[in-house]
Amino acid sequence: MIFGTTTFRCDECGNKFIGLAAEWNATTLIAPMRCTNCGSMHTYPVGFWNPSELFGPGINKKIWDAQDAK
């Protein structure tokens, strides 16, 4: 399901960009989007969709690990 758009931040280069807010594996978590600057998939939503942004990427690290294992 697509929720709309949201702002993402890249963990690799720090770039902020707008991308589609789509569910990840049928959960309410937002799936990472490819960074428009460096192409990394290690991105996470900022703001309302990811209140843990205050403490770093949080749960998204587990998502990245799952994607990198493929």
Buried (B, 14 or more C-beta within 10 A) or exposed (E): EEEEEBBBBBBEEEBEBEBEBBEBEEEEBBBBBBBBEEEBBBBBBBEEBBEEBEEEBBEBEEBBEEEEEE
